[in-house]
C-alpha cells in the first residue's frame, strides 16, 4: 500500500504524496479522481515500480492530507487548478519532464496538462473520461445527462448543503452505482473515505462541478491566463492512451469514442470489458499491463 507521509510546499498547497520505485527511474505521476483517494493507485503503482518506473502519487487539493497554505485561497476545483498543482509539485521535486496518468478528475487534468504544458509531459494516459476540446462543457444527451444526476443535484440551490450534511454518503452512492456490484469491500471504502474528511473536500467538490453549469462560481485569479489559453486549444500533440470500462455507468464509453482526430502525436483507446468507472481498482492488472506497454513505446 502506498505511503502518503511525504509533504512538500508549493505556491498554493502543502501536498501530501507518495513517492516510490527506483529513484533514477522514469517518473510517472498518478492522479486520482472523484470520489476517490490516491490509495486507489496502490496496485498499479506497485506494478509500475517493479517495471522500473518511479511513481509520484499526490493527494488532490481537498483530499487526504493535502492542505491550502492560506485560509482565504480560492477553493478552485477545476481541471486547470489540478493540472497546475501537478506542475507545481513537479517543480518542487525538481522533476523537469514526466509521464502522467489520471483517472476521472485526474484524466481531465492529464488532457489539460497536454494542452497547456506539452513541453513538460512525455505521454498521458486518461482513464474513464474522454477529451473535451478547449476544456468546454456542453450539456450532454439525455442518456448521459441521466448518468450525471449528481452534477445537477449539486447545481441546485440547496444541493451544497445536502452534500455537506453527508459527504461520505454522497460519495458512497457513486461507488454503488458507477460500476458492476461487488467491485469493492466495506473496508476499502472506509479507508478511502477518510480522505473525504479533509475540510476542503466539500468546497472543492462543489466548485469543480457547479462551475461547469452555474454562473458566478469562484476561480483562482492566478489561473486566469491559463483558462484563456486553454479555451483556444483544440488538438493535442502529446502521445495519448485512453482507457474506458465498457460497464462505466458514470461516463458512458461512447463519450470517449471517435476522438482520434484531436490527437496529432499518437493516440490509442482501450475498452475493458465488464469494467466500470474505476479501472485502476477493478482491473488493476489489465491497466498496469496497458500502461507498462504504453510507457515503454519509443
Secondary structure as GFF3:
##gff-version 3
##sequence-region A 1 298
A	DSSP	beta_strand	6	9	.	.	.	ID=ss1
A	DSSP	beta_strand	13	20	.	.	.	ID=ss2
A	DSSP	beta_strand	27	31	.	.	.	ID=ss3
A	DSSP	three_ten_helix	38	41	.	.	.	ID=ss4
A	DSSP	alpha_helix	42	50	.	.	.	ID=ss5
A	DSSP	beta_strand	54	58	.	.	.	ID=ss6
A	DSSP	beta_strand	67	68	.	.	.	ID=ss7
A	DSSP	alpha_helix	79	92	.	.	.	ID=ss8
A	DSSP	beta_strand	98	103	.	.	.	ID=ss9
A	DSSP	alpha_helix	105	116	.	.	.	ID=ss10
A	DSSP	beta_strand	121	127	.	.	.	ID=ss11
A	DSSP	three_ten_helix	133	135	.	.	.	ID=ss12
A	DSSP	alpha_helix	142	147	.	.	.	ID=ss13
A	DSSP	alpha_helix	149	155	.	.	.	ID=ss14
A	DSSP	alpha_helix	159	165	.	.	.	ID=ss15
A	DSSP	alpha_helix	167	177	.	.	.	ID=ss16
A	DSSP	alpha_helix	186	193	.	.	.	ID=ss17
A	DSSP	three_ten_helix	194	197	.	.	.	ID=ss18
A	DSSP	alpha_helix	201	213	.	.	.	ID=ss19
A	DSSP	three_ten_helix	221	223	.	.	.	ID=ss20
A	DSSP	alpha_helix	224	230	.	.	.	ID=ss21
A	DSSP	beta_strand	239	245	.	.	.	ID=ss22
A	DSSP	three_ten_helix	253	256	.	.	.	ID=ss23
A	DSSP	three_ten_helix	260	262	.	.	.	ID=ss24
A	DSSP	beta_strand	267	272	.	.	.	ID=ss25
A	DSSP	alpha_helix	279	282	.	.	.	ID=ss26
A	DSSP	alpha_helix	284	295	.	.	.	ID=ss27
###
